[in-house]
Amino acid sequence: MNKSLEVLKSIYKPYRYTIRGNVLILETTSGDFVVKEKNKEKSMHELYSYLMSRSFTNFPNLIDDSRSEVNVYEYLNGVAMPVEQKSLDMIDLVSQLHNKTTFYKTVTEDTFKEIYDAIKSNIDYLRNFYDQKYEEIKKDIYMSPSRYLFIRNAYKIFGALDFCENELNEWLDLVKDENKKRVSMIHNHLKLDHFLKSDKDYLISWEQARIDTPILDIVELYHQEYFNVNFDILLARYFGKVKLSEDEKKLLFILISLPPKITFDSQEFKTCETIRKSLDYLFITENLVRPYYAIKQEN
């Protein structure tokens, strides 16, 4: 990559360059550019061509993809805006992406069973991990603050695992006779930092994009931003624009309801912080999901 950068500097003659995360920003008299390392398994030119064929053009221009190691994109200056408005504009754009690229893919019954087995394996792993941790901590005569925090709230973790397992079994019943699966282009790396409002709305950082079930974008966005935005409004907005089936919604709720694995660090304060964040995630997620099941029971 260093060799490519030296060539680009000689071409664009930047008067300033800035490293920001995993990108290099070149500021030149002819404009500003972003240099990113290539995902060698993905052609951004092919991706952008496909998106344009579906009338979706909300991505930064690809200026130069002729280098073996890097791509050069236009640099976009985003407008500062409240996080609440930014999240709504972003979900509107993601809804457009999913709707414009949706198609139904013929699958075998093994496709859904493989999804089931992967999630069930994760549930079993987490249940075994937390069972062992619970039994270990129960033996403590004097519990540390972090271990007491865990033991007192372990019911919330096990409750989330029970919910996910029950819902997963119901999901399999819903899809067992299906032979088609909705897929679309998914960005696959959604977070608020990857949305910009400039002359129009943009999604940036497409290197992980692929064709898959659209709910994975919402799951990723939730994992990244659940604490920063009001997902009650965001999810309702998305559901109003993308008509998910019952099994798709159920799978979405399962994936976001899976409890994170807690790392018990040697530093007590850090462990307390990690457990508190994990519990906050479970409480916030339960409050998000519960109303949808209350509506279902009323109907």
Residue pairs with C-beta under 8 A, 6 or more apart in sequence:
1 37
1 69
1 70
3 69
4 67
4 68
4 69
4 70
5 24
5 35
5 70
7 67
8 26
8 35
8 67
8 70
8 72
9 17
9 26
12 26
12 28
12 30
12 33
13 28
13 29
14 26
14 27
14 28
15 27
15 28
15 29
16 27
17 24
17 25
17 26
17 27
18 24
18 25
18 27
19 25
22 36
22 37
23 34
23 35
23 36
24 34
24 35
24 36
25 32
25 33
25 34
25 35
25 75
26 32
26 33
26 34
26 35
26 75
31 74
31 75
32 74
32 75
33 63
33 72
33 73
33 74
33 75
34 60
34 72
34 73
34 74
34 75
35 70
35 71
35 72
35 73
36 70
36 71
36 73
36 207
37 69
37 70
38 44
38 65
38 67
38 68
38 69
38 70
38 71
39 207
39 208
42 207
42 209
43 65
44 62
44 65
44 71
44 206
44 207
45 62
45 65
47 206
47 209
48 59
48 62
50 101
50 185
51 57
51 59
51 97
51 101
51 185
54 100
54 101
54 185
55 100
56 96
56 97
56 100
56 101
56 185
58 93
58 96
58 97
58 200
58 201
58 202
58 203
59 202
59 203
59 204
59 206
60 73
60 74
60 75
60 76
60 202
60 204
61 73
61 74
62 71
62 72
62 73
63 72
63 73
63 74
64 71
64 72
65 71
65 72
76 196
76 198
76 202
76 204
77 198
78 196
78 197
78 198
78 202
79 196
79 197
79 198
81 89
81 197
83 192
83 228
83 229
84 229
84 230
86 192
86 195
86 197
87 192
87 225
87 228
87 229
87 230
87 234
88 233
88 234
88 237
89 195
89 197
89 201
90 190
90 192
90 195
90 201
90 203
90 221
91 221
91 234
91 237
91 238
91 241
92 201
92 237
92 241
93 195
93 201
93 203
94 187
94 190
94 203
94 217
94 218
94 221
94 238
95 237
95 238
95 241
95 242
97 184
97 185
97 186
97 187
97 203
97 217
98 184
98 185
98 186
98 214
98 217
98 242
99 184
99 241
99 242
101 184
101 185
101 211
102 182
102 183
102 184
102 214
103 182
103 183
103 184
104 180
104 181
104 182
104 183
105 180
105 181
105 182
105 183
106 179
106 180
107 178
107 179
107 180
107 181
108 179
109 176
109 179
111 181
112 172
112 175
112 176
112 178
112 181
113 172
115 251
116 168
116 171
116 172
119 164
119 168
119 254
119 255
119 258
120 165
120 168
122 258
123 161
123 164
123 165
123 168
123 258
126 161
126 258
126 259
126 261
127 158
127 161
129 261
130 154
130 157
130 158
130 161
130 259
133 150
133 262
133 264
134 150
134 151
134 154
137 143
137 147
137 150
137 151
138 151
140 147
143 151
144 268
145 268
145 272
146 264
146 268
146 271
146 272
146 275
149 272
149 275
149 276
149 279
150 262
150 275
153 275
153 279
156 279
156 282
156 283
157 259
157 278
157 282
160 257
160 258
160 259
160 282
160 285
160 286
161 258
161 259
163 257
164 254
164 257
164 258
167 250
167 253
167 254
167 257
168 254
170 250
171 247
171 250
171 251
171 254
174 246
174 247
174 250
175 247
178 247
181 213
182 213
182 214
182 245
182 248
183 211
183 212
183 213
183 214
184 211
184 212
184 213
184 214
185 209
185 210
185 211
186 209
186 210
186 211
186 212
186 213
186 214
186 216
186 217
187 194
187 203
187 206
187 208
187 209
187 217
188 208
188 209
188 210
188 212
188 216
188 217
188 220
189 205
189 206
189 207
189 208
189 209
189 220
190 203
190 217
190 220
190 221
190 224
191 220
191 221
191 224
191 225
192 224
192 225
192 228
192 229
194 203
194 204
194 205
195 201
195 202
195 203
195 204
196 202
196 204
213 248
213 251
214 242
215 244
215 248
215 251
215 252
215 255
216 255
218 235
218 238
218 252
219 252
219 255
219 256
222 231
222 256
223 256
225 231
226 256
226 281
226 284
226 285
227 280
227 281
227 284
231 284
231 288
232 288
232 291
235 288
239 249
244 252
249 292
253 289
253 292
256 285
256 288
256 289
257 285
257 286
257 289
259 278
259 281
259 282
260 278
260 281
262 274
262 275
262 278
263 271
263 274
264 271
264 274
265 271
265 274
